[in-house]
Structure formats: structure tokens, C-alpha cells
Amino acid sequence: MPVARIARRLVVLLVAVATTAAAHSRMDAAAKGTQGDVFVPRPAQARVSTLGFDALVSDYYWLRAVQIVGRERRGLGERSGMMARLIDLVTTLDPWVGHPYRFAAIWLVNSVDEVRAANRLLERSIAYHPRDWRNRHYLGFNYFFYLGDDSRAADWIETAVGLPHAPHYLGGLVAKLRLERDGLETAGAFVASLAESTDDEYARAAYLKALDEIETERRARRLDVARAEYRRRHGRDITRPEDLLRGPNPLLSALPQAHPHFPQFRWEIDPETNEIVSSFYGFRYSPRIQASDRQRREQWRRQVEAEAEAS
């Protein structure tokens, strides 16, 4: 590396160190929050003490945040509150930064209060990075997984649909998240409108696949109705979907195709959920969550409910 470039970098580093030291010296010790060996000044105090080097001081505290996480092996624990203050400080001094916002979304997940603090930071990120789909996606995920608010999650993720580099599955995910609130037909109409309005052939293919899944769910629900009637008539459940075709007065003359385009697939009863599912998908039309994640989400739901009852 040329000597001149090394010299410039050393000068920048020395300026950063000197600026941070000067900023610290101007801060009232009573205004500093502490935990461990890290001072976290209040953002308002820091902004008037940086001597105009907001971005440099922001970088200093960002490095401290990364170092803290690097030393932790099992989450932040009691240091999570300090981390929330650090990221708030970093993004207040330099709101145009990128990764610290998503860093907060990943690490501030130990309590409902922390998730809401991360959400406030993500909303700040959207104000300064309106074309970045990732911040909107993280915010929507937080509402879905941690706060159990599918409707608000869908509203945020919808704002990411069509942004540069946004994955094509987002539109279908929005439809699933709104399913309980708006119903299957509205979900289908929403995805169909996306398919009609896009000029991106890959996005259109993703939307058409989502419409196939919605149509399969529509057929499965018709089987659910017939299954309920079978129980009423016979006082017992079916053992397989073909039972709906049997007896002197069968409930159905034929089973609908288990996929709109592929006749080789069949209907079956999921042994875990006891639901009628298409063998093409193996599950019903809803947001997919792994079993371990379902347990975690249920724990979070109880936390949110407990907080609501306490307030």
C-alpha cells in the first residue's frame, strides 16, 4: 500500500480517536449510561458534543457494539439494554448507516420491550433508506413472529413488494399473513392483481405459483366441508379422503384434483395436524413455521398477552 495512503488512513484514525475523546470530555458524567466498561451517552447530549464529527463518533460506538457481541456466546443477556442504547446512539448520530439497524433487529429479541425498541430503530431506517426492502422485511417479521400481529406484519411487508432486489415471494407472504383477517378470496384477488401488474416475468411466475396454492386451499376447504358432514352423518371421522366417495349416499361423486395442473398428486390426511392436504404441498395454505419456532412464537404470544393484561 502506498505510503501516502497509509498516512491518510492514520490521520483519519487519529482524528476519530481525538474527536471521540473530545466529545467524551464535553459530556456530563451524569448524562452517561453505563454498563460494564462501556459508556453510552444520551443521543441528544452526544449530538451537541461531537464537534461536527457525528459520523466518526457514530463509527466508534458501532465498533464497541460489534465488540460486545463478539464476546458473547449465548446472547446478550443483561447487556441487551445497553446494546439498544448503543444502536440508538449510532443511528441518531449517523442515521444513514445501514447494517446497525438490522443488527438491532437480530439481537434485540429478549423481551417485548426490546423488540419494540428494535422496531422503532427499523422505522427510523425506513425513513432514511426508503428503497431498502430488508428493513421493511425485518420489521414485518418482528410483528409476525415476536408480537403476533399478522395484520401489521403484512402491512409492512407489502411496502417492500416491488422494491429493488426484493424477493418475489413477498407478495404471496403478504396474502398468507392477511388470510385470517381478509379471507381466502381476498388473498387470491391480491395475488392476482400483483401478477397482472408486474412486468417482471420471474415475479409473475412466483405470483402464479401462489395462485395455484390458493386454488388448492380452496379445494381443500370444500373437502373440509364434506368431512364435517361425514362426521355428522356417521358419528366418526374419515380415515382417508376417499371415504367421502363411499357409502349408499356418498358426499362427493369425485375428489377434486389435488393440484390445479398436476393430476398425479393426491389428497391425504396429515398425521401431525389431522388436516386434509395435497401431497404436492404437504401442508395447508398458511405462513410456514417450523415446530420449534411455533413453540417459541407461542411463548412470545403469551408474553405479549401478559403485558397487555398488566397494562
KEDREN-329415 format. One record per residue (C-alpha): residue number from 1; chain; x, y, z. Coordinates in Angstrom, 1 decimal, padded with zeros to 4 digits. Layout:
% residues N
(dokol NUM 'A' (X Y Z)) ...
This chain:
% residues 311
(dokol 1 'A' (000.0 000.0 000.0)) (dokol 2 'A' (001.4 003.4 -000.9)) (dokol 3 'A' (002.9 005.4 002.0)) (dokol 4 'A' (000.6 008.4 001.3)) (dokol 5 'A' (-002.5 006.2 001.6)) (dokol 6 'A' (-001.3 004.7 004.8)) (dokol 7 'A' (-000.6 008.2 006.1)) (dokol 8 'A' (-004.1 009.4 005.2)) (dokol 9 'A' (-005.7 006.5 007.0)) (dokol 10 'A' (-003.6 007.1 010.1)) (dokol 11 'A' (-004.7 010.7 010.1)) (dokol 12 'A' (-008.3 009.7 009.8)) (dokol 13 'A' (-007.9 007.2 012.6)) (dokol 14 'A' (-006.2 009.8 014.8)) (dokol 15 'A' (-008.9 012.3 014.1)) (dokol 16 'A' (-011.6 009.8 015.0)) (dokol 17 'A' (-009.9 009.0 018.3)) (dokol 18 'A' (-009.2 012.6 019.1)) (dokol 19 'A' (-012.8 013.6 018.2)) (dokol 20 'A' (-014.3 010.8 020.3)) (dokol 21 'A' (-012.1 011.8 023.2)) (dokol 22 'A' (-013.0 015.4 022.9)) (dokol 23 'A' (-016.7 014.5 022.7)) (dokol 24 'A' (-016.4 012.4 025.8)) (dokol 25 'A' (-014.7 015.2 027.7)) (dokol 26 'A' (-017.6 017.6 026.8)) (dokol 27 'A' (-020.3 015.1 028.1)) (dokol 28 'A' (-021.7 015.5 031.6)) (dokol 29 'A' (-020.9 012.3 033.5)) (dokol 30 'A' (-024.3 012.3 035.0)) (dokol 31 'A' (-025.8 012.1 031.5)) (dokol 32 'A' (-023.8 008.9 030.7)) (dokol 33 'A' (-025.5 005.5 030.9)) (dokol 34 'A' (-023.1 002.7 031.9)) (dokol 35 'A' (-023.0 -001.0 031.9)) (dokol 36 'A' (-019.8 -003.0 032.2)) (dokol 37 'A' (-016.9 -000.9 030.8)) (dokol 38 'A' (-018.9 000.9 028.1)) (dokol 39 'A' (-020.3 004.5 028.5)) (dokol 40 'A' (-023.4 005.1 026.4)) (dokol 41 'A' (-024.2 008.9 026.3)) (dokol 42 'A' (-027.7 010.1 025.6)) (dokol 43 'A' (-028.1 010.7 021.9)) (dokol 44 'A' (-029.1 014.4 022.4)) (dokol 45 'A' (-026.1 015.0 024.6)) (dokol 46 'A' (-023.8 013.3 022.1)) (dokol 47 'A' (-025.0 015.3 019.2)) (dokol 48 'A' (-024.1 018.6 020.7)) (dokol 49 'A' (-020.7 017.2 021.8)) (dokol 50 'A' (-019.3 015.7 018.6)) (dokol 51 'A' (-017.7 018.9 017.3)) (dokol 52 'A' (-019.4 018.2 013.9)) (dokol 53 'A' (-017.8 014.7 013.6)) (dokol 54 'A' (-021.1 012.9 014.1)) (dokol 55 'A' (-020.3 010.0 011.7)) (dokol 56 'A' (-016.9 009.4 013.2)) (dokol 57 'A' (-018.2 009.2 016.7)) (dokol 58 'A' (-021.1 007.0 015.4)) (dokol 59 'A' (-018.5 004.6 014.0)) (dokol 60 'A' (-016.7 004.5 017.3)) (dokol 61 'A' (-019.8 003.4 019.2)) (dokol 62 'A' (-020.7 001.0 016.4)) (dokol 63 'A' (-017.3 -000.8 016.8)) (dokol 64 'A' (-018.0 -001.0 020.5)) (dokol 65 'A' (-021.3 -002.7 019.8)) (dokol 66 'A' (-019.8 -005.2 017.5)) (dokol 67 'A' (-017.0 -006.0 020.0)) (dokol 68 'A' (-019.6 -006.6 022.7)) (dokol 69 'A' (-021.5 -009.1 020.6)) (dokol 70 'A' (-018.3 -010.7 019.5)) (dokol 71 'A' (-017.5 -011.6 023.1)) (dokol 72 'A' (-020.9 -013.1 023.8)) (dokol 73 'A' (-021.7 -016.7 023.1)) (dokol 74 'A' (-025.2 -017.2 024.3)) (dokol 75 'A' (-026.9 -013.9 023.6)) (dokol 76 'A' (-026.6 -010.5 025.2)) (dokol 77 'A' (-028.4 -011.3 028.4)) (dokol 78 'A' (-028.2 -008.3 030.8)) (dokol 79 'A' (-026.3 -006.3 028.2)) (dokol 80 'A' (-029.2 -006.1 025.8)) (dokol 81 'A' (-030.4 -002.8 027.2)) (dokol 82 'A' (-027.0 -001.3 026.8)) (dokol 83 'A' (-027.0 -002.6 023.2)) (dokol 84 'A' (-030.3 -001.0 022.5)) (dokol 85 'A' (-028.9 002.3 023.7)) (dokol 86 'A' (-025.7 001.9 021.7)) (dokol 87 'A' (-027.6 001.3 018.4)) (dokol 88 'A' (-029.9 004.2 019.2)) (dokol 89 'A' (-026.9 006.4 019.6)) (dokol 90 'A' (-025.2 005.1 016.5)) (dokol 91 'A' (-028.2 005.7 014.3)) (dokol 92 'A' (-029.0 009.0 015.8)) (dokol 93 'A' (-025.6 010.4 015.1)) (dokol 94 'A' (-025.5 008.9 011.6)) (dokol 95 'A' (-029.0 007.8 010.5)) (dokol 96 'A' (-027.8 006.9 007.0)) (dokol 97 'A' (-025.9 003.9 008.2)) (dokol 98 'A' (-027.2 000.5 007.1)) (dokol 99 'A' (-026.2 -002.6 009.0)) (dokol 100 'A' (-026.7 -001.4 012.5)) (dokol 101 'A' (-030.5 -001.2 012.0)) (dokol 102 'A' (-030.6 -004.9 011.0)) (dokol 103 'A' (-028.1 -005.7 013.7)) (dokol 104 'A' (-030.7 -004.4 016.2)) (dokol 105 'A' (-033.4 -006.5 014.6)) (dokol 106 'A' (-031.4 -009.7 015.1)) (dokol 107 'A' (-030.0 -009.0 018.6)) (dokol 108 'A' (-032.8 -007.1 020.4)) (dokol 109 'A' (-035.2 -010.1 020.8)) (dokol 110 'A' (-035.0 -010.9 024.5)) (dokol 111 'A' (-038.3 -009.2 025.6)) (dokol 112 'A' (-041.3 -007.5 024.2)) (dokol 113 'A' (-039.8 -004.1 025.1)) (dokol 114 'A' (-036.6 -004.9 023.2)) (dokol 115 'A' (-038.4 -006.0 020.1)) (dokol 116 'A' (-040.4 -002.7 020.2)) (dokol 117 'A' (-037.1 -000.8 020.6)) (dokol 118 'A' (-035.8 -002.7 017.5)) (dokol 119 'A' (-038.9 -001.8 015.6)) (dokol 120 'A' (-038.5 001.9 016.4)) (dokol 121 'A' (-035.0 001.7 015.0)) (dokol 122 'A' (-036.2 -000.1 011.9)) (dokol 123 'A' (-038.8 002.6 011.3)) (dokol 124 'A' (-036.0 005.1 011.5)) (dokol 125 'A' (-034.1 003.1 009.0)) (dokol 126 'A' (-037.0 003.1 006.6)) (dokol 127 'A' (-037.2 006.9 006.8)) (dokol 128 'A' (-033.5 007.2 005.7)) (dokol 129 'A' (-033.4 004.1 003.4)) (dokol 130 'A' (-036.9 004.1 001.8)) (dokol 131 'A' (-035.7 001.9 -001.1)) (dokol 132 'A' (-034.2 -000.9 001.0)) (dokol 133 'A' (-036.6 -003.8 001.2)) (dokol 134 'A' (-034.7 -005.6 004.0)) (dokol 135 'A' (-035.6 -003.1 006.8)) (dokol 136 'A' (-039.3 -003.4 006.0)) (dokol 137 'A' (-039.0 -007.2 005.9)) (dokol 138 'A' (-037.3 -007.3 009.3)) (dokol 139 'A' (-039.9 -005.0 010.7)) (dokol 140 'A' (-042.7 -007.2 009.4)) (dokol 141 'A' (-041.1 -010.3 010.7)) (dokol 142 'A' (-040.8 -008.8 014.2)) (dokol 143 'A' (-044.5 -008.0 014.2)) (dokol 144 'A' (-045.3 -011.5 012.9)) (dokol 145 'A' (-043.0 -013.7 015.0)) (dokol 146 'A' (-042.5 -011.8 018.2)) (dokol 147 'A' (-045.5 -009.6 018.6)) (dokol 148 'A' (-048.1 -011.9 017.0)) (dokol 149 'A' (-049.6 -009.2 014.8)) (dokol 150 'A' (-050.0 -010.8 011.4)) (dokol 151 'A' (-052.0 -007.9 010.0)) (dokol 152 'A' (-049.4 -005.2 010.8)) (dokol 153 'A' (-046.7 -007.6 009.6)) (dokol 154 'A' (-048.5 -007.9 006.3)) (dokol 155 'A' (-048.9 -004.1 006.0)) (dokol 156 'A' (-045.1 -003.5 006.4)) (dokol 157 'A' (-044.0 -006.4 004.2)) (dokol 158 'A' (-046.4 -005.2 001.5)) (dokol 159 'A' (-044.4 -001.9 001.3)) (dokol 160 'A' (-041.4 -004.0 000.3)) (dokol 161 'A' (-043.0 -005.7 -002.6)) (dokol 162 'A' (-041.5 -004.4 -005.8)) (dokol 163 'A' (-038.6 -002.6 -004.3)) (dokol 164 'A' (-035.2 -003.2 -005.9)) (dokol 165 'A' (-033.8 -006.7 -005.2)) (dokol 166 'A' (-036.9 -007.7 -003.1)) (dokol 167 'A' (-037.5 -011.4 -003.3)) (dokol 168 'A' (-040.6 -012.4 -005.3)) (dokol 169 'A' (-042.1 -014.5 -002.6)) (dokol 170 'A' (-043.0 -011.4 -000.5)) (dokol 171 'A' (-046.4 -010.8 -002.3)) (dokol 172 'A' (-047.5 -014.4 -001.5)) (dokol 173 'A' (-046.4 -014.0 002.1)) (dokol 174 'A' (-048.4 -010.8 002.5)) (dokol 175 'A' (-051.5 -012.7 001.2)) (dokol 176 'A' (-050.9 -015.5 003.8)) (dokol 177 'A' (-050.4 -013.1 006.6)) (dokol 178 'A' (-053.8 -011.4 005.8)) (dokol 179 'A' (-055.6 -014.7 005.4)) (dokol 180 'A' (-057.2 -014.7 008.8)) (dokol 181 'A' (-058.2 -011.1 008.6)) (dokol 182 'A' (-059.4 -010.8 005.0)) (dokol 183 'A' (-060.2 -014.4 003.9)) (dokol 184 'A' (-059.0 -016.6 001.1)) (dokol 185 'A' (-060.8 -014.9 -001.8)) (dokol 186 'A' (-059.3 -011.5 -000.9)) (dokol 187 'A' (-055.9 -013.2 -000.7)) (dokol 188 'A' (-056.4 -014.6 -004.2)) (dokol 189 'A' (-057.5 -011.3 -005.6)) (dokol 190 'A' (-054.5 -009.5 -004.1)) (dokol 191 'A' (-052.0 -012.0 -005.6)) (dokol 192 'A' (-053.8 -011.9 -008.9)) (dokol 193 'A' (-053.6 -008.1 -009.0)) (dokol 194 'A' (-049.8 -008.4 -008.4)) (dokol 195 'A' (-049.5 -011.0 -011.2)) (dokol 196 'A' (-051.4 -008.7 -013.6)) (dokol 197 'A' (-049.5 -005.5 -012.8)) (dokol 198 'A' (-045.8 -006.7 -012.8)) (dokol 199 'A' (-043.6 -006.6 -015.8)) (dokol 200 'A' (-041.1 -009.0 -014.2)) (dokol 201 'A' (-041.5 -012.5 -015.6)) (dokol 202 'A' (-039.9 -014.1 -012.5)) (dokol 203 'A' (-042.2 -012.2 -010.2)) (dokol 204 'A' (-045.2 -013.2 -012.3)) (dokol 205 'A' (-044.2 -016.8 -012.1)) (dokol 206 'A' (-044.0 -016.6 -008.3)) (dokol 207 'A' (-047.4 -015.0 -008.1)) (dokol 208 'A' (-048.9 -017.6 -010.4)) (dokol 209 'A' (-047.4 -020.4 -008.1)) (dokol 210 'A' (-049.1 -018.6 -005.2)) (dokol 211 'A' (-052.4 -018.6 -007.0)) (dokol 212 'A' (-052.0 -022.4 -007.5)) (dokol 213 'A' (-051.6 -022.8 -003.8)) (dokol 214 'A' (-054.6 -020.6 -003.1)) (dokol 215 'A' (-056.7 -022.7 -005.5)) (dokol 216 'A' (-055.5 -025.9 -003.9)) (dokol 217 'A' (-056.5 -024.5 -000.5)) (dokol 218 'A' (-059.9 -023.6 -001.9)) (dokol 219 'A' (-060.4 -027.2 -003.0)) (dokol 220 'A' (-059.2 -028.5 000.4)) (dokol 221 'A' (-061.7 -026.4 002.2)) (dokol 222 'A' (-064.5 -028.0 000.1)) (dokol 223 'A' (-063.2 -031.3 001.3)) (dokol 224 'A' (-063.3 -030.0 004.9)) (dokol 225 'A' (-067.0 -029.2 004.5)) (dokol 226 'A' (-067.7 -032.7 003.2)) (dokol 227 'A' (-065.6 -034.2 006.0)) (dokol 228 'A' (-067.7 -032.3 008.6)) (dokol 229 'A' (-070.9 -033.6 007.1)) (dokol 230 'A' (-069.5 -037.1 007.1)) (dokol 231 'A' (-068.8 -036.9 010.8)) (dokol 232 'A' (-072.3 -035.6 011.4)) (dokol 233 'A' (-073.9 -038.5 009.4)) (dokol 234 'A' (-071.8 -041.3 010.7)) (dokol 235 'A' (-070.6 -040.2 014.1)) (dokol 236 'A' (-067.0 -040.9 013.2)) (dokol 237 'A' (-064.2 -039.3 011.2)) (dokol 238 'A' (-062.9 -040.4 007.8)) (dokol 239 'A' (-059.7 -042.5 007.7)) (dokol 240 'A' (-058.7 -041.2 004.3)) (dokol 241 'A' (-060.2 -038.6 001.8)) (dokol 242 'A' (-061.6 -041.4 -000.4)) (dokol 243 'A' (-064.1 -042.2 002.3)) (dokol 244 'A' (-066.0 -039.2 001.2)) (dokol 245 'A' (-066.9 -041.1 -002.1)) (dokol 246 'A' (-068.2 -044.3 -000.4)) (dokol 247 'A' (-071.5 -045.4 001.0)) (dokol 248 'A' (-075.0 -045.5 -000.3)) (dokol 249 'A' (-075.2 -041.7 -000.3)) (dokol 250 'A' (-071.6 -040.5 -000.9)) (dokol 251 'A' (-070.9 -036.9 -000.1)) (dokol 252 'A' (-068.9 -036.4 -003.2)) (dokol 253 'A' (-069.0 -038.0 -006.6)) (dokol 254 'A' (-065.3 -037.4 -007.2)) (dokol 255 'A' (-062.4 -035.8 -005.4)) (dokol 256 'A' (-061.2 -032.5 -006.9)) (dokol 257 'A' (-057.7 -032.6 -008.4)) (dokol 258 'A' (-055.0 -032.1 -005.7)) (dokol 259 'A' (-053.2 -029.6 -007.8)) (dokol 260 'A' (-054.6 -027.3 -010.5)) (dokol 261 'A' (-052.2 -028.5 -013.1)) (dokol 262 'A' (-050.7 -031.8 -012.0)) (dokol 263 'A' (-053.1 -034.7 -011.8)) (dokol 264 'A' (-050.6 -037.3 -010.4)) (dokol 265 'A' (-050.9 -035.8 -006.9)) (dokol 266 'A' (-053.5 -036.9 -004.3)) (dokol 267 'A' (-055.2 -035.9 -001.2)) (dokol 268 'A' (-054.1 -037.3 002.2)) (dokol 269 'A' (-054.5 -036.7 005.9)) (dokol 270 'A' (-051.5 -035.2 007.6)) (dokol 271 'A' (-050.7 -037.4 010.6)) (dokol 272 'A' (-049.4 -034.5 012.6)) (dokol 273 'A' (-052.2 -031.9 012.0)) (dokol 274 'A' (-055.0 -034.3 011.0)) (dokol 275 'A' (-055.8 -031.9 008.1)) (dokol 276 'A' (-056.6 -032.9 004.6)) (dokol 277 'A' (-053.6 -031.8 002.5)) (dokol 278 'A' (-052.4 -032.1 -001.1)) (dokol 279 'A' (-049.4 -034.4 -001.5)) (dokol 280 'A' (-047.9 -031.8 -003.8)) (dokol 281 'A' (-047.6 -029.3 -000.8)) (dokol 282 'A' (-047.9 -031.5 002.2)) (dokol 283 'A' (-049.4 -028.6 004.2)) (dokol 284 'A' (-052.3 -026.2 004.2)) (dokol 285 'A' (-052.2 -022.6 003.0)) (dokol 286 'A' (-050.8 -020.5 005.8)) (dokol 287 'A' (-047.4 -019.0 006.9)) (dokol 288 'A' (-045.0 -021.9 007.4)) (dokol 289 'A' (-043.3 -022.2 010.8)) (dokol 290 'A' (-041.1 -025.0 012.0)) (dokol 291 'A' (-042.3 -026.9 015.0)) (dokol 292 'A' (-039.5 -025.4 017.3)) (dokol 293 'A' (-040.3 -021.9 016.0)) (dokol 294 'A' (-044.0 -022.5 016.7)) (dokol 295 'A' (-043.2 -023.2 020.3)) (dokol 296 'A' (-041.1 -020.0 020.5)) (dokol 297 'A' (-043.8 -017.9 018.8)) (dokol 298 'A' (-046.4 -019.3 021.3)) (dokol 299 'A' (-044.1 -018.2 024.2)) (dokol 300 'A' (-043.9 -014.8 022.7)) (dokol 301 'A' (-047.6 -014.6 022.3)) (dokol 302 'A' (-048.0 -015.3 026.0)) (dokol 303 'A' (-045.5 -012.6 026.8)) (dokol 304 'A' (-047.5 -010.1 024.7)) (dokol 305 'A' (-050.8 -011.1 026.3)) (dokol 306 'A' (-049.3 -010.9 029.8)) (dokol 307 'A' (-048.0 -007.4 029.1)) (dokol 308 'A' (-051.4 -006.3 027.7)) (dokol 309 'A' (-053.2 -007.7 030.8)) (dokol 310 'A' (-050.7 -005.9 033.1)) (dokol 311 'A' (-051.3 -002.6 031.4)) 
